[in-house]
Amino acid sequence: MDLAGASTPHRRGENLFAGMFAVVVFAAGAPALADDSSPDAANPGFSLVDELRFGAFDHNFVNDEGSPFDVSFEALSSPLRLYASANPVVSGFLNPRLAFGAMINTGGRTSYAFATLNWRIPIYSAFFFEGEFGGAANDSPRKWEPDRVDIGCPVTFRESGGFGYQLTANVDVVVSVEHISHADLCGRVNPGITDFGVRIGYKF
């Protein structure tokens, strides 16, 4: 494995997520979608499973493993009631949701389960931005194998960023890119896994 080039996809992933958050900062002043992520919304009770999502993703397009298709399952809680604000942008930042899920490769390549915080920020009308950060556990090999990527560590960080559209009060669609890697904490081998795709969510 080319260790000198292994960190390049990681840097690209970090730059991509930084760019997405920059878009949100510029869009924060735009008219926002009235969102129920506020802790003062009409439904104040906390629910551990408030939304379920199913997705399809292009598997690891940066470091190809020869099996390009992943399916994703995700469950999200209702927003944590940490800070009361009438501003939906402020509320979205300060009252994240809990997210649990898995990215499963259909060809037996690297899959992972994750637990993260999810920030949903309204942008304009029914459009919104979502970012997630937390941890993941993967089943990548710990040595070189044909058509496999050694992530370098069984437990990694996970970052995800994307843009969504609320189709109805209960259904939304989110296009996102997500990345897992260990930020060089487990050694110099750190190619990471980067997936790009779309999820459909149903809110109860």
C-alpha positions in Angstrom: 0.0 0.0 0.0 1.3 3.5 -0.9 1.4 5.1 2.5 2.4 8.4 1.1 -0.8 8.7 -1.0 -3.0 7.1 1.6 -3.7 10.3 3.5 -4.7 12.2 0.3 -8.3 10.9 0.2 -8.6 11.8 3.9 -7.5 15.4 3.2 -10.0 15.5 0.3 -12.8 14.3 2.6 -11.9 16.9 5.2 -11.9 19.7 2.6 -15.3 18.5 1.2 -17.0 18.6 4.7 -15.4 22.0 5.4 -16.9 23.4 2.2 -20.3 22.0 3.0 -20.3 23.7 6.4 -19.2 27.0 4.8 -22.3 26.9 2.5 -24.4 26.5 5.6 -22.8 29.5 7.3 -23.5 31.7 4.3 -27.1 30.3 3.9 -28.0 30.8 7.6 -29.3 34.2 7.0 -31.8 33.1 4.3 -35.5 32.5 5.1 -35.6 29.2 6.8 -38.0 26.3 6.8 -40.2 26.1 9.8 -38.7 23.0 11.4 -39.8 20.9 14.3 -36.2 20.4 15.5 -36.8 23.2 18.0 -37.2 22.0 21.6 -40.2 24.3 21.9 -42.0 22.6 19.0 -45.6 21.3 19.5 -44.3 17.8 20.1 -42.0 18.2 23.1 -41.5 14.6 24.1 -38.2 12.9 23.4 -38.3 9.8 21.1 -35.2 7.6 20.6 -36.6 6.4 17.2 -38.2 9.4 15.6 -37.2 8.8 12.0 -36.1 5.8 9.9 -34.0 6.0 6.7 -33.0 3.7 3.9 -30.3 4.6 1.4 -28.2 3.5 -1.5 -24.5 4.5 -1.8 -21.6 4.3 -4.2 -19.1 2.3 -2.1 -15.7 3.9 -1.6 -15.2 5.6 -4.9 -11.8 7.0 -3.7 -10.2 3.6 -2.8 -12.0 1.0 -5.0 -12.8 -2.4 -3.4 -14.4 -3.8 -6.5 -17.9 -3.9 -5.1 -19.5 -0.5 -5.7 -22.9 -0.7 -4.0 -23.8 -0.2 -0.4 -27.2 -0.1 1.4 -27.7 2.1 4.4 -30.0 1.9 7.4 -30.3 4.7 9.9 -32.5 5.5 12.9 -32.6 9.1 14.3 -34.0 10.3 17.6 -36.0 13.5 18.1 -33.9 16.6 18.8 -32.2 16.7 22.2 -33.7 19.4 24.4 -30.4 21.2 25.3 -31.2 24.8 24.5 -34.5 26.5 23.8 -34.5 28.9 20.8 -37.1 30.3 18.5 -34.5 30.6 15.8 -34.5 27.3 13.8 -30.9 27.7 12.7 -29.7 28.2 16.3 -31.9 25.4 17.5 -30.6 23.0 14.8 -27.0 23.6 15.9 -27.6 23.4 19.6 -30.1 20.6 19.7 -28.7 17.7 17.6 -30.3 14.3 17.2 -28.8 10.9 18.0 -28.2 8.7 15.0 -27.5 5.0 14.8 -27.1 2.9 11.7 -25.0 0.8 9.3 -23.5 0.9 5.9 -23.5 -2.6 4.4 -21.6 -3.5 1.3 -23.6 -5.9 -1.0 -20.5 -7.6 -2.2 -19.0 -8.7 1.1 -16.4 -5.8 1.2 -16.0 -3.3 4.0 -19.1 -2.5 6.0 -19.5 -0.6 9.2 -21.9 0.4 12.0 -22.0 3.9 13.4 -23.4 6.1 16.2 -23.2 9.8 15.7 -24.8 13.2 16.5 -26.9 14.7 13.6 -27.3 18.4 13.0 -30.1 19.4 10.7 -30.0 23.1 9.7 -32.8 24.7 7.6 -31.5 26.7 4.6 -34.4 27.9 2.5 -38.0 26.8 2.1 -38.0 23.0 2.3 -34.2 22.7 1.8 -31.9 21.9 4.6 -28.3 20.9 5.4 -27.3 17.9 7.6 -24.0 17.1 9.2 -23.1 14.1 11.4 -20.1 13.3 13.5 -19.3 10.4 15.7 -17.8 6.9 15.7 -17.9 3.8 13.6 -16.8 0.1 13.9 -15.7 -1.6 10.6 -14.9 -5.1 9.4 -12.0 -4.2 7.1 -9.1 -6.6 7.0 -6.0 -5.8 9.1 -3.6 -6.7 6.3 -3.4 -6.4 2.5 -6.0 -8.5 0.6 -7.0 -8.3 -3.1 -9.8 -5.7 -3.7 -9.9 -4.8 0.0 -8.8 -1.7 1.9 -7.1 -1.9 5.3 -8.5 1.1 7.1 -5.9 0.6 9.8 -8.1 0.4 12.8 -11.4 -1.4 13.7 -12.9 1.7 15.4 -12.8 5.1 13.5 -14.4 8.5 13.4 -17.3 9.0 11.0 -18.3 12.3 9.4 -21.2 12.9 7.0 -22.5 16.0 5.3 -25.2 16.6 2.7 -28.2 18.5 1.6 -31.9 17.5 1.8 -35.4 18.4 0.8 -38.5 17.8 2.9 -41.0 16.3 0.5 -43.8 16.2 3.1 -44.2 16.6 6.8 -43.2 12.9 7.2 -40.9 12.2 4.2 -37.5 13.8 3.2 -34.7 12.9 0.9 -31.0 13.6 1.7 -28.0 13.4 -0.7 -24.8 13.1 1.3 -21.2 12.0 1.4 -19.7 10.2 4.4 -16.2 9.2 5.4 -14.7 7.0 8.1 -11.1 7.1 9.1 -9.0 7.2 12.3 -7.2 10.5 11.8 -3.8 8.8 12.0 -4.4 7.8 15.6 -3.9 4.1 14.8 -0.8 4.6 12.7 0.2 5.8 9.2 -2.2 3.5 7.4 -5.3 5.6 7.1 -6.9 5.4 3.6 -10.4 5.6 5.0 -13.7 4.8 3.4 -15.7 7.4 1.5 -19.3 6.8 0.3 -21.7 9.0 -1.7 -25.4 8.4 -2.1 -29.0 9.2 -1.1 -31.3 8.3 1.7 -35.1 8.5 2.0 -36.4 9.1 5.5 -39.8 8.6 7.1 -40.6 10.6 10.3 -43.2 9.2 12.7 
